[in-house]
Amino acid sequence: MAMYFNTNILLLAFFAITGILFSGNNNNNMVVGDDCQGDMQGLVAQCSMYVQKGMPKMNPSQQCCSVIQKADMPCVCQHMTADVEKMIDMDKVIFVAQYCGRPVAPGTTCGSYTVPSPPTIA
């Protein structure tokens, strides 16, 4: 139980630091704290257990979906760090977003991860 709590704190710290240090989109110099840091903190608080590596794949809670439906996901993806990517399963992130009604389009880049196209049926 302590390991789970420590992992959540670590994820929150990464998202918070990312939000504070990195600038917004390429067309302005706003700090992420002014645009999507709150989204990141909400995602960590409500959704981290559904996207962590080493955890079973499961449907997210309504609280997680509520945060995802309100979040600026392109902003969150734009500010995804390599350190955070080491701790989360990007395939689970895509699954959770789709489950919550906010699918991420194939070809979208989220951190260093590019959302794959769905398999074609021959």
Secondary structure, DSSP 8 states (H G I E B T S, - for coil): -HHHHHHHHHHHHHHHHHHHHSB-STT---BGGGTTHHHHHHHHHHHHHHHBTTS------HHHHHHHHHS-HHHHHHT--HHHHTTB-HHHHHHHHHHTT----TT-EETTEE--------
